[in-house]
Amino acid sequence: MAIVLGLAWPSMLFAFTQAETYGASPGATPSINVTAIQTALNQTGLVTLTTCGTYNVNAPLVVSSNTYFQLSNCVTIFEVNGTNILLLV
């Protein structure tokens, strides 16, 4: 990661979106988490998930071009049992 003028790349080049803003939460249902995280990812730019915990999902998350998805070290995305899908596309 390059540091330029005190800002970490790529946050200085792209819009910054927190998935939690759209309702992603370790306590939310898998469907709510998928909708919230995917809505944030659709904004493109730098998308973060920083609230510690396990986020259950039941559908794939699509990371498009010009999008960076950054998770905190304390974040886990878990595919719920019986889903049998690709987690990130």
C-alpha positions as CSV (number, residue, x, y, z in Angstrom):
1,M,0.0,0.0,0.0
2,A,1.5,3.3,-1.0
3,I,1.2,6.3,1.3
4,V,0.9,9.7,-0.5
5,L,0.5,12.9,1.5
6,G,-0.7,10.9,4.5
7,L,-3.5,9.2,2.7
8,A,-3.5,5.5,2.0
9,W,-4.1,4.4,-1.6
10,P,-6.7,3.7,-3.0
11,S,-8.9,5.7,-0.6
12,M,-7.6,9.0,-1.9
13,L,-8.5,8.0,-5.5
14,F,-12.0,6.5,-5.1
15,A,-15.2,7.1,-3.3
16,F,-15.3,5.5,0.2
17,T,-18.4,3.4,1.2
18,Q,-18.9,1.5,4.4
19,A,-21.1,-1.6,4.0
20,E,-22.5,-1.1,7.5
21,T,-24.1,2.1,6.2
22,Y,-26.5,-0.1,4.2
23,G,-27.3,-2.4,7.1
24,A,-24.5,-5.0,7.1
25,S,-24.1,-6.4,10.6
26,P,-22.8,-9.6,12.3
27,G,-26.3,-9.9,13.8
28,A,-28.2,-9.4,10.6
29,T,-29.8,-12.2,8.6
30,P,-27.8,-13.6,5.6
31,S,-30.3,-12.0,3.1
32,I,-29.9,-8.6,4.8
33,N,-26.1,-8.9,4.8
34,V,-26.0,-9.8,1.1
35,T,-28.3,-6.9,0.1
36,A,-26.3,-4.4,2.2
37,I,-22.9,-5.5,1.2
38,Q,-23.8,-5.8,-2.5
39,T,-25.4,-2.4,-2.4
40,A,-22.2,-0.9,-1.1
41,L,-20.1,-2.9,-3.7
42,N,-22.3,-1.5,-6.5
43,Q,-21.2,2.0,-5.5
44,T,-17.7,1.1,-6.7
45,G,-14.6,2.7,-5.3
46,L,-13.3,1.6,-1.9
47,V,-15.9,-0.5,0.1
48,T,-15.1,-1.4,3.7
49,L,-16.5,-3.8,6.2
50,T,-15.0,-2.9,9.6
51,T,-17.3,-3.9,12.4
52,C,-15.8,-7.0,14.0
53,G,-17.7,-10.2,13.7
54,T,-19.0,-12.9,11.4
55,Y,-21.3,-11.8,8.5
56,N,-23.5,-14.7,7.3
57,V,-24.4,-14.5,3.6
58,N,-26.6,-16.8,1.4
59,A,-25.7,-15.5,-2.1
60,P,-22.6,-14.5,-4.0
61,L,-21.1,-11.1,-3.6
62,V,-20.0,-9.5,-6.9
63,V,-17.0,-7.2,-6.9
64,S,-17.0,-5.2,-10.1
65,S,-14.1,-3.4,-11.8
66,N,-13.0,-0.2,-10.2
67,T,-14.0,-1.6,-6.8
68,Y,-11.8,-2.5,-3.8
69,F,-13.3,-4.5,-1.0
70,Q,-11.4,-4.2,2.3
71,L,-12.2,-6.2,5.4
72,S,-10.9,-5.5,8.9
73,N,-8.8,-8.3,10.3
74,C,-11.6,-9.2,12.8
75,V,-14.2,-9.6,10.0
76,T,-15.3,-13.0,8.6
77,I,-17.8,-13.6,5.8
78,F,-19.4,-17.0,6.2
79,E,-21.6,-18.8,3.7
80,V,-24.5,-20.3,5.5
81,N,-25.0,-24.1,5.4
82,G,-26.8,-25.5,2.3
83,T,-26.1,-22.5,0.1
84,N,-23.2,-24.1,-1.9
85,I,-22.3,-21.0,-4.0
86,L,-19.2,-19.1,-4.9
87,L,-18.8,-16.5,-2.1
88,L,-17.0,-13.8,-4.1
89,V,-17.5,-13.3,-7.9
